[in-house]
Amino acid sequence: MNYAKTVFLLSAMAGVFLVTGWLIGGAAGAVIALVIALGMNAYAWWNSDKMALRMHNARPVSRQTAPELYRMIDEMSQRAEMPMPAIYLIDDQQPNAFATGRDPSNAAVAATTGIMRMLTREELAGVMAHELAHIKNRDTLIMTIAAAVAGAIGMLAQFAQFSMLFGGGDRGRSPLGFVGVLLAMILAPLAAMLVQMLISRTREYSADKLGGEICGNPLWLASALSKISGGAARVEMQTAEANPASAHMFIVNPLSGRGMDSLFSTHPNPANRIKALEAQAVEMGRTARPDGPSATSPRRGSRMPRVGRGRSDAGQNRRPWG
C-alpha cells in the first residue's frame, strides 16, 4: 500500500512539473521542463550520496576505527540480506542519522556523534536498522528523485519570475497568459513541496516497520525516537539549517522548531511513529525495552544487540564508534 501511494505521489509531482512547464511556455515549455527533469535526475542519481555526505562534513569510519558500530551494521546487513553500506560519522551534537545512495550496492549510512552519545546499544541498533531499511526499500533513490524534481520546479518558478520582471515575452507563449505564469510562479513550488513531504512521511513509516524487523525488536527504535526527537529539537545542526533541502533524509527532522506533524513537515509526528512501532512489537511478541548501558559508557562484559550470528566482544569496554 505504501509503495502504491509513493508511486502515485511521484506521478503527481511529475505532473506538477509538466503542468508548470506548460503554464510558462505551452507545449514547448512542457518538453523543455521534461528534458531538465531528466538531466537533473540523472545527475542526482549518480552524485546524491557524495553531495549529501559532503554537505554535512561526514567522515568515513572503518572496522579498525569503529569496530563495534561496524560489526553492528555488518550483522544487521546480513540479516536484511543486503550489501554492507559505507559508514560515516558527523561531528555534531544533535542526535540524528541518515542514509544515502543510489542503490543498495552504492549506499552509505551516517550518524552524528550526538546520537552515539545519547543512545544505548539496542537503541542505536534500532536507528541503524531504520537506515538500512531505507536503503533496502530504495527510499534514498525515491527521495533523491523527488528532491530533484522539486528543485527543478522551483527553478522553473524562478524563471517565470524573471520573465515577468525583465522579459514579458514568455507570457505570450503561456496558454493562460499572465495568469498562467503567475500560477506557475506561486502555486507550483508549494504543490511540489507538499507532495515531497507526503512522500517522505510515507517512506518513514515503511522504514520504521522494516527497521523493527531487521533489528528484531521495534521497541528499540521506538525508544530511540522518543529520545532523539526531543534532543534534535533542542540542539541546532548548522549544516542542516544551511541546507534545509536535506532535512527529509534524517531519521528525525533536523531543523529547529519544525518537529510537529504540520502540513509541510518532512517527517511524521514521532508520537505516531512510536505508537505504530509499539503495535508492531505486540504483533512480533517483543516486550523487552532497551534498558542497557548508554553508548557513552557501555557496561563491561555487555553484548551487542542480537541482530545476527556475528561474535560479540564480551569483556571489552569500547564505544560503538571506536
SULZIPE-V669644 format. One line per field, one symbol per residue. ss: DSSP state (H for helix, E for strand, - for the rest). Layout:
ss = ???
This chain:
ss = -HHHHHHHHHHHHHHHHHHHHHHHHHHHHHHHHHHHHHHHHHHHHHHHHHHHHHH---EEE-----HHHHHHHHHHHHHH-----EEEEE------EEEEEEE--EEEEEEEHHHHHH-EHHHHHHHHHHHHHHHH--HHHHHHHHHHHHHHHHHHHHHHHHHHHHH-HHHHH---HHHHHHHHHHHHHHHHHHHHHHHHHHHHHHHHHHHHHHH--HHHHHHHHHHHHHHHHH---HHHHH-HHHHHHE-------------------HHHHHHHHHHHHHHH---------E----------------------------
